[in-house]
Amino acid sequence: MNAAGENRPGATGGVISGEAGRRARRIRVMLVVALAVVIADQVTKSLAVSRLSSGPIHLIGPFALVLSYNTGIAFSIGTGLTLPIIVIVAVVVAVLAWFGRTVPNTGAAVGVGMILGGALGNLADRLFRAHHGAVIDFLRSGFWPTFNLADSAVVCGCVVLAVALWRTSFTRRPPEADRRALP
């Protein structure tokens, strides 16, 4: 039912209930965000490879665009362990997709979509680019390891997800039976 108390037809001609409709919308949000992150990540990495192969570009202060390849994970941990990293990331992607089906609100769906998109963007590098399982990094800050858009999406997505889940814990009301038991 929608806000007016009406049922709305589903894609198969059936009726989508209120919670099922909200869940379907959150899943769509998660998938659209993940797709947008993957596309933006892969486009920026392709631009980095084509434009930064001849050398770095200084931006301002400690910030520069510098092409580098990372066969490890965060902070180059596990450098050279390409196959185990691919397997671990594939499992993480599957768990995220499964978890994403049950997120409690749109903010959490956005956060999971960002994390999922970032993980898929880096996994795509490892599987489909001819860099021996390396991820393309190109954003250098001088005080932090070189990273890419997918890395940023994962970190920002974790923050968005944490805030969304934290806010949910304060806005959820206990079921009617539990409320009667409260003083």
VENWO-V113965 format. One record per residue. N is the residue number from 1. SS is DSSP state (a for helix, b for strand, c for the rest). D_LAST is the distance of its C-alpha to the last C-alpha in Angstrom with 1 decimal. Layout:
BEGIN
N | SS | D_LAST
N | SS | D_LAST
END
This chain:
BEGIN
1 | c | 33.0
2 | c | 33.4
3 | c | 31.6
4 | c | 33.7
5 | c | 32.5
6 | c | 35.9
7 | c | 36.8
8 | b | 39.2
9 | b | 42.0
10 | c | 42.0
11 | c | 45.1
12 | c | 46.2
13 | c | 45.9
14 | c | 42.6
15 | b | 39.4
16 | b | 36.8
17 | c | 33.2
18 | a | 30.8
19 | a | 29.4
20 | a | 32.8
21 | a | 34.4
22 | a | 32.1
23 | a | 32.7
24 | a | 36.4
25 | a | 36.4
26 | a | 34.7
27 | a | 37.3
28 | a | 40.0
29 | a | 38.8
30 | a | 38.7
31 | a | 42.2
32 | a | 43.7
33 | a | 42.4
34 | a | 43.8
35 | a | 47.1
36 | a | 47.4
37 | a | 46.9
38 | a | 49.4
39 | a | 52.0
40 | a | 51.6
41 | a | 51.7
42 | a | 54.8
43 | a | 56.6
44 | a | 56.1
45 | a | 57.2
46 | a | 60.3
47 | a | 61.1
48 | a | 60.6
49 | a | 63.1
50 | a | 65.6
51 | a | 65.4
52 | a | 64.7
53 | c | 67.2
54 | c | 69.8
55 | c | 67.6
56 | c | 64.5
57 | b | 63.7
58 | b | 62.4
59 | b | 59.9
60 | b | 58.9
61 | c | 58.3
62 | c | 57.1
63 | b | 56.4
64 | b | 58.8
65 | b | 59.2
66 | b | 60.6
67 | b | 61.2
68 | b | 60.1
69 | b | 59.3
70 | b | 56.6
71 | c | 56.8
72 | c | 53.7
73 | c | 50.1
74 | a | 48.2
75 | a | 50.4
76 | a | 53.2
77 | c | 51.6
78 | c | 53.3
79 | c | 56.4
80 | c | 58.7
81 | c | 56.1
82 | a | 56.3
83 | a | 55.9
84 | a | 52.8
85 | a | 51.2
86 | a | 51.9
87 | a | 50.4
88 | a | 47.2
89 | a | 46.9
90 | a | 47.5
91 | a | 44.7
92 | a | 42.3
93 | a | 43.3
94 | a | 42.6
95 | a | 39.1
96 | a | 38.3
97 | a | 39.6
98 | a | 37.4
99 | a | 34.3
100 | a | 35.2
101 | c | 34.7
102 | c | 31.0
103 | c | 30.1
104 | c | 26.9
105 | c | 28.5
106 | a | 31.9
107 | a | 31.7
108 | a | 31.3
109 | a | 34.2
110 | a | 36.3
111 | a | 35.6
112 | a | 36.5
113 | a | 39.5
114 | a | 40.7
115 | a | 40.4
116 | a | 42.0
117 | a | 44.8
118 | a | 45.5
119 | a | 45.7
120 | a | 48.0
121 | a | 50.1
122 | a | 50.9
123 | a | 51.3
124 | a | 53.9
125 | a | 55.8
126 | a | 56.0
127 | a | 57.1
128 | a | 59.3
129 | c | 60.8
130 | c | 64.0
131 | c | 62.7
132 | c | 62.4
133 | c | 58.7
134 | c | 58.0
135 | b | 55.5
136 | b | 57.0
137 | b | 55.5
138 | b | 56.9
139 | b | 54.5
140 | b | 55.3
141 | c | 53.6
142 | c | 55.6
143 | c | 52.5
144 | c | 50.8
145 | c | 52.4
146 | c | 54.0
147 | b | 51.6
148 | c | 51.5
149 | a | 49.4
150 | a | 47.8
151 | a | 46.7
152 | a | 45.2
153 | a | 43.4
154 | a | 41.9
155 | a | 40.6
156 | a | 39.4
157 | a | 37.8
158 | a | 35.8
159 | a | 34.5
160 | a | 33.7
161 | a | 32.0
162 | a | 29.9
163 | a | 28.8
164 | a | 28.1
165 | a | 26.0
166 | a | 24.2
167 | a | 23.4
168 | a | 22.3
169 | a | 19.7
170 | a | 18.1
171 | a | 18.6
172 | c | 17.5
173 | c | 14.5
174 | c | 13.0
175 | c | 14.6
176 | a | 13.3
177 | a | 12.5
178 | a | 10.4
179 | a | 8.4
180 | a | 7.8
181 | a | 6.5
182 | c | 3.8
183 | c | 0.0
END
